[in-house]
Amino acid sequence: MASSDFEGNKYRSFIYGEGERNTQWRFGAPPNFDLVDKLFEEGRTQEWPVGSLEEKVQRLVKTMEMELMHKIRSEDHKIIDHENFRFSLNGREGITHQGIREMGGSYNAFLQTSLPEDLRIYDPAQETIESSHKAFTTTFPRGFALEILQVYSGPPTIVFRFRHWGYMEGPFKGHAPTGEKVEFQGMAIFHVDVEMRVKKVEFFYERGDFLAGFLKGAPTDDASATTSRCPFAAN
């Protein structure tokens, strides 16, 4: 995937253009990343040159996250080898592309937990693709930005360190917005084929460090407003 191979977005491929003419989008149209791209540019710690390994890896990760969230049909995925794809979090058994769907989407896959239900700030077992998307886009109205901090090895086995951040400017699960930055860092290993399609991903990060930031917000009277399980762009 060449860095110049994009239309309409500086940091992600396969959103616009003739190749996406028949793509079925989860929310009816291609996602708009203007707000989160602005957040990314204002808050990033590195600005990788176009064409560098780091820039290519950053585009790869952002494109993968976009496709997992926004493209409904497997055949519309360009960056993911959906037939062989496996997703693993913190050493757990790998999940297939279909398994992520059955689990309720990528937010739930990234926030898997073995904690008892009564201790869960966010319970992936109770969330759908639509409700999880609504919860986090409400909490982070400017999106949740991603940057690559360091790449340790290139394809076919890409090892890198990353950072995700956003500002809690909306309520989350019965906690009022604080306006503060919520962020976490982690490591990942991507296994790609000769066409740079993702076959396997392994993420390692501390889930609790991320979710603890939401508890700083004072409890709200109307908790139901932030725990909606009803249907409703950001990385």
Protein Blocks (a to p, Z undefined) as FASTA:
>chain_A
ZZklcghiakbghkbcjklmmpccfkopacdfklmmmmmmmmpcbdcdehiaklmmmmmm
mmmmmmmmmmmblklpmkbcfklgccdeehiacddfklmmmnnpjklmmmgcfbdfklpf
bafklpcfklmmmmmmmmmmnopadddfbdfbdcfbdcdddddddddfbceehiacehia
cdddddddddddfkopafbdcddddfklmmmmmmmpccdfblmlmmccbdcddZZ
